[in-house]
């Protein structure tokens, strides 16, 4: 199975990235709630994913340092995966939503990661 190329990201001296980031399939969601908390789950649209982390867009983010019980899910398919993560950064976007980055408690197996990846772009013949 081919995987999508990593998502390019600017480099910085305090870059936390330890694994290549990939573009998920359209509609990949992350449903989450604070660990040990009951009640309603929140939903974020997964922006990129790696073996060690996930980033997403959402309307009402938890603060940095929050441990989350989460489920990654493909909106249009059977792929589902329970994960636990810690929020490492939250940034407000110009349109009012937030960009959240979280570190997974355990690295994803290649098979787990691949079920959420977008196919590589089609080659254009010129």
C-alpha positions, 0 to 999 in steps of 0.5 A: 500500500502506498502512503501519502507523502509527509505534510511539509512543515517549517523547521524551528529550533524547538520543533517537537516533531519526531515522526513524519506527518501525513495528510489524512483522508478527507473527513477523518475526525477525532472525538475526544473528552478529558480523561476520567470525565463523563459527558459529551465528546468534542469533535475535531477535524484531523489536519495531519497525523503521525505515528506519535501525534495528531493535529486538528481544527476545532471550535472549543479546544481543551487547554495545553496539558490536558489528557484526552481519551479519543477515537480517531474515525474515518467519517466515510469508512469503518476505520476507528482507533481508540487513543490517549493523548496530551494536548501540547499546543493550541493556537487560535486561527484567524477565522475563529476556530483553533488548531490543536496539536497533541502527542499520543501516549503510544506510537501508532503501528504502521497498520493503524496509521495507514487506515487514516491516510489519504492516497498519494496524488495521482501522477499527471502525464505531461 
